Amino acid sequence: MFLGAVACLGGGVRVLRAREIPPAPAAARRALDAQIQVVDSARRMRGAPRKAARDTDPPAGRGRSGRPRGGRSERAAAPTVLLPSLGPRNRLDVDVAGVVELQRLPGIGPAMAARIVAYRDSNGPFRTMDGLRRVKGIGPATAARLDSLVSFSGRRRP
């Protein structure tokens, strides 16, 4: 009975303290609402059939691909960074390379490069090709394509 009484008192104290928590500031609530909307819209897009999006008419003045007719796309091109070419003698060290450097590798775009850097920052250097293959999206074909272009120093990025 004593333990039951202590448990009830503890539960009552928790309930009273829960009521004393002040409401979140308005800025924090707005930020949380914005994040919830982004997640909800991503979930809605994931569930939407992809074919329906392709079957819609392109905007006026644009071709079937959605790009402007007869010219370059409206999206600004990424700034060109002149870096030395990669090859068997000049390999890219994946354990210290940044996002821009990783994008020079064949089959590695901005999203994959960011995923590689994020994985490396949270789990440490890759050290081997098997370590790099743990990144989501790098399978046997991509690993084989990158094998002669990358190296692994095992050092953490400064």
N, C-alpha and C positions, 0 to 999 in steps of 0.2 A: 504494500500500500504506500509505503514511503517513497519508493521509486516512481510509482504512478503519479503521486502528488508532485514530485520534483519535475517529472516530464511535463505535466500539465502547466506548472508554473513557468517552465522554460518556454513552452509553446506560446503562452500568453504574453510573455515578455517580447518574444519575436514579433508577434502580431502588433503589439503597441509600437515597437520600434519601426516596423515597416510603414506605419502611418506617419511617422515623423520625417520621412525622407522628403526633402523639398523637391518640387517639380523641376525638371530640366530647364535650363535657360532657353529662350525662344530661338536663338541662333543654333543651338545644338538640336533642337526639335526640327528646325527647317532642314538642317544638314542630313539628319536621319531620314526625314521624309523624302528628300531628293535621292538618297541611296536606295531606299525601298522602291521608288519609282523606277530607277535604273534596273534593279534586279527584276522587278515585275515585267518591264518591257522586254528584257532579255529572255525571260521565261516564255512570254507570249510569242516572241519571234522563233524560239526554239521549237515550239509546238506548231507553228504555222507551216503549212505545206509549201515547199520551195517552188514547186511547179507553178503555183498560182502567182507567185511574185514574178516569174519569168513571162507569164502569159499576158501581163498587163501591158498596155500601150506605153511606149517610151514617151518622155516629155516632148513637147513641141520643139522642133529645131534640132532634134537629136536622132542618131541612128538607132538601129535595133539593139546595139550594145549599151545604149544609154549615154554614150559619149557624143560630144558635139560633132556634127558632120563636117568633114573636110578639114579638120585641124586637130591640134593637140587637145588633150583633155583639159578641163578647167582647173583641175587640181594642180597645185604648184608642184613642180618636180623637186625631189629631195636635193639638197645641195651636193654637188659633186666633190668628193674628197679624193685627191690623188694619193694613192697608197701604192707601195711596190707590189708587183704581181706575185702571186703565190705559186709555188712549185715545189718539187722535191728538195731543192736546196734552200728555199726561203719558205719555211713553214710558219703557220700562225700558232702561237702558244695559247691554247684555249683556256688555260688556267689563269691567265692575266689579261686576255683580250677584252675590249669593251664591246658594246652593242654595235657600233659603226664598223669596227674591224671584223666582227663575226659575220656581218651581212655580206662581206666580200666572198664568203664561201658559197659554193654552188648549192642551191636548195635551201639556203638559210635566209629567210626574210626578216623583217623587223620584229614580228611576233615571236618567231622561233629564237632569234638572237636575244630578245628580252627574257624569254623563258630559260635559256641557257645561263644567262648572267644571274637571274633570280635563284635558280637551282644551285649554282656555284656559291653564291653569297650565303645561302642558308645551310648548305651541306659541306662546304669546303671545296678544295681543288679536286678536279676529276682524276688526275694522275694517269689514267689509262683510257683507252677507247671504250672499254666496258663501263667505266665510270660515266663517260659522256652518253652512252646508250641508255642510261637510267633516266635521262631527260625525256619527258613525254613528247613523242613526235619524231624521235630519232631512232629509226629501226635499222635493220641490217643493210638495206640498200643505201640509205643515207650515210651510215657509218663506213661502208665500203667506198663510197664516193669521196668522203672526207679523209680517209686514212692516209693518203699521200700528201695531204695539204695541211695537216695539223700536227702539233706536238704538245707534249704535256710536261711542264716543269715541276709540278707539284707545289709551286709556291702560291701563297695567298696573294691576292691583288692588293696593292697598297691603298 
